[in-house]
Amino acid sequence: MTTFRSKALFRAGLRAMLVVPAFLLAESCTNLTEVPHDALTPTNAFHTDAEITAGVAGVYAQLRAMEWVGYFTLEDLTTDVSIVPTRGSDWYDNGQWLDLHRQTFTPSSPGTSAFVNGLWQDPFAGVAQANLMIDVIQTAKPANADQTLAELRTLRAFYYYILMDSFGGVPLVTTTEVKQVPQVSRDSVFRFIEAELLDARTKLPEKWDASMYGRLTKGAANALLASIYLNAGVFDKKCGGPDACTGVNANAYNSCSTVTVSGGKNACQAAIDAADAVINSGTYTLNPNWAQNFSADNKSSPENIFVIVHSNSTLGIGGNWPMRTLHYNQLNTGDGSPWNGFATLAETYNQFTPTDDRRNMWLAGQAYSFETGKPVNDRNGNPLIFTTQIPDANQANEANGVRFNKFPPQPSAPHGGSHPNDFTIFRLSEMYLIKAEALNELGQTGAALTELNRIHNRHDAGNPVTAAGQAGIRDAILKERLLEFAAEGKRRTDLIRHGKFLKQWSTTMANGKQDRSGHPELILFPISEVQMGANPMLKQNPGY
């Protein structure tokens, strides 16, 4: 696809929705081959409840594009959480991985061409699919139309959340009309998302029955509201496209306390209220086994609010985190061995103290096989020892760097992308930390510390957080979010809110990311040359 709203996208999106399993992961599909693909329209393609349900599932299916290498990957890869060093002849790939980590991306740089272009394209494909299905529901008027429309509007709002977070002001389209449109301001996108969620949440269920697992709930809408309100100091500002980002400080904290949102409410208070709506709903509880939130059976986690549903089926619609990070000799799948790429920085790993059980999400030291449980060797036959340090990002060896194991693999999965662990977008623990941060911004530091330790002490009870003062508690919350959400695609947004995204992360690794505080444009991604050329009404983000 080379345009924002091309006919090819419309038709491809329509075809994709018609073959998505109902609801999300069954292996049969809807067969409408009697209708020529180019003739498919909302009026002739969706006649039955099953076809409509498959269409709605198709809008969810687009979430998988946000993973590899989409929004959630880039949220960590452009920060101190994740790096893909060049390992001999492996992982150079025209410099695209280090272009992202070092924040040297431009409209035509390798990382932008390979992945940031998709970061624009894929959420807009989700928007297009949502718009189509909204049109279908409004035309067909099936049972539970109001609830299904609320579900689709919430999904569309989430895709726009990704676009707003990544690019600032973007084109805002809510119909199936195929035409090029200019950007609207970032604060206009923020207000659109807020209005959609405030209305939709009143029509969404508190929970679905087990057969509808993965569908959006009232809790998911409130979680998304809590997130946009906490980030209102960044999001509710003109920034991107024709608008300079003068209202956002790239090198200092951007507080929600400075923003007024719907109903004349302070954004920090609105964040607290939305978080409390989830906390007090009675639908979710903190999981006493933190690791189970990410395990192969995490569909039963009481903590997970909104996830991308994965399967270990032969369709290859599962997760691939183990493939990105594990060594070649640690796992077998139907597609071969892992890729031995992604690692974290020593400075990041060292923030996880030995007394904190979340440190167990990392693999350091002697590596073991997930097939046999036995120690494994590197490709030269020597014991494979994952080192904490990566001495040089340009010249790493196959053992350099601590590896991720937050989403553990299924041994001998049928495909590299068939690991069944659902990817967590929102969990209950985040609602407590959002509440803590918003309370702190309102000057309620004691209450903020209580909420912060509610999460921290579950993992490191012998070492409660004792930070004092608003600035100290801000830093403690940011650290806690790193400990709690590493590898869950939160870090870039957190660092931008705190004014720390552009700082140097490592002083011990050669050829890593340097201080970029003189380049505030980097708090937005550039719009790729591909998209700029496809839509002459677009304005490049300032500074690029």
Residue, then its C-alpha position, 0 to 999 in steps of 0.5 A: m500500500t502506498t497511499f493512506r486510503s487507497k482502493a487497494l487498502f479498502r479491498a485488501g482490508l475487506r478480503a482480510m476481514l472475510v477470512v478471519p476466524a470467528f471469533l479470533l482463533a478457530e482454524s476455519c474461515t468464511n468462504l465467500t469466493e463466489v463474490p469477485h474480490d473487487a466487487l466486495t462492498p459492505t452491502n453485498a459481503f456481510h449478510t449473516d451474523a457469522e460474516i459480521t462477526a468475522g469482520v469484527a474479528g478482522v479489525y482485532a487481527q490487525l493488532r498483530a501488526m503492532e507487534w513485530v516490528g510495529y508499535f510495541t517493538l518500537e516503543d522499547l527498541t528506541t529506548d534503553v530497554s531493547i537493542v539489536p546489536t550487530r553480531g558479526s555478519d548477523w543483524y546489520d541489515n543495512g543499519q536499520w536496527l541501530d538506526l532506531h536504537r540510536q535515534t538517528f532516524t530520518p524520513s529516509s533512514p534505514g529504520t524508517s524505511a524498514f519499520v517506521n513506514g509500517l508504524w504509519q501504515d498498519p494502524f491506518a489499516g486498522v482504522a480503515q477496517a474499523n470504519l468499514m465494519i462500523d458502516v456495515i453495522q450501521t447498515a445491517k443493524p444486527a442484534n447488539a448493534d450498539q455494543t458492537l459499534a462501541e467495540l469497534r469505536t474503541l478499537r479505532a480509538f486505540y489505533y488512533y492512540i498509536l498514531m497520535d503517540s507516534f506521529g502527533g497530528v495525523p489524518l482523522v478519517t471516520t468514513t469509508e470514503v476513499k480520498q486523501v486528507p491532511q493532518v489534524s492537530r495532535d490535540s484534536v486527535f486526543r479530543f476525538i479519542e477521549a470523546e469516543l471512549l467516554d461514549a463507548r465505555t457506557k455500552l461495553p460489557e464488564k466482561w464477556d463469556a469465555s467463548m468471546y475471550g479477547r474482546l474489548t470491555k468497559g475495563a479496556a476503555n477505561a484503561l485507555l482513558a487512564s493512559i491518555y489522561l496521564n499523558a495529556g501533558v504530551f498528547d493534548k498539545k499541538c505537535g506534529g505536521p504543520d505544528a511545532c511542538t512548543g507545548v511539549n518539553a522534550n527534556a523535562y517532565n510533562s505533567c497532566s496537572t496542566v491540562t483540563v479535559s472533558g467536563g472541566k476536569n483536571a487531566c490528572q484527576a481524570a486519570i485517577d477516576a478512570a484507573d479507579a473505575v478499573i480497580n473498583s470494577g471487581t472484574y480484575t485482581l492482581n495476579p499473585n503469580w506475576a510471571q503467569n501474566f505472560s506465560a503460555d497459559n496467561k489467558s487465565s490471568p485475572e490481571n490482564i485487561f486488554v491483550i493481543v490473543h495468540s495461539n499455538s496453532t499451525l496458522g502461525i498467529g501466535g507470538n514470536w518474542p522467543m525467536r527475537t531474543l533466544h540463541y540459535n541453540q536454545l529452542n526448536t520450532g517448525d521454522g527452525s531455531p531462534w534468531n539471537g538478536f534482541a538484548t537489553l543494556a547492562e544499565t537496564y538489567n542492573q536496575f532489577t535488583p537480585t531481591d526483586d522477583r521480576r529480575n527472573m524475566w531476564l536470561a543472564g549467565q549460562a544459557y539452557s535449552f528450552e527443549t531439554g533443560k540442559p546447558v547449551n553451547d555457542r556455535n563454536g562448541n563453548p559454553l554459552i554464557f550471556t554477558t551483562q555487558i555489550p562491549d560494542a554495539n557494532q561488534a557484538n558476539e553471539a553471547n553478548g547481552v542479557r536476553f528477554n524471557k518475559f514471554p517464555p517459549q513453547p518447546s517445539a512450537p509448530h512455527g516461530g510465530s506460534h507461541p501461545n502467550d497473549f501479548t499484554i497491552f493493559r494490566l491491572s498493575e498499570m492502573y495502580l501506577i497510573k493512579a500513583e503518578a497522577l496523585n503525585e502530580l496533584g501534590q498528594t505524595g503520601a497517597a502516591l507512595t502508597e499506591l506505588n508500594r502496593i505494586h513494588n512490595r509484591h516483588d521486593a517487600g524487603n525494600p519498599v520505595t522510600a522516595a521523598g518529594q514530588a520529583g523523587i517520587r516521579d523518578a521512583i514511579l518511572k523506575e517501577r514502570l521499567l521493572e513492571f513493564a519492560a518488554e510490554g511496549k511502554r518505555r518510549t511513551d514513559l520516557i517522553r512524558h518524563g523528558k528523558f527519552l533523548k538522554q544517553w543510556s549507556t556509558t560502557m557500550a561503544n557505538g551506542k546511543q548518545d545524548r540527543s537532547g539537542h534534537p527535540e524533534l525525535i519525540l515524534f517519528p518522521i513520516s516516511e518519504v513513502q507516505m509523504g510522496a503518496n499524500p501531497m496533503l501531508k506536512q512532515n513533522p517539524g525538525y525533519 
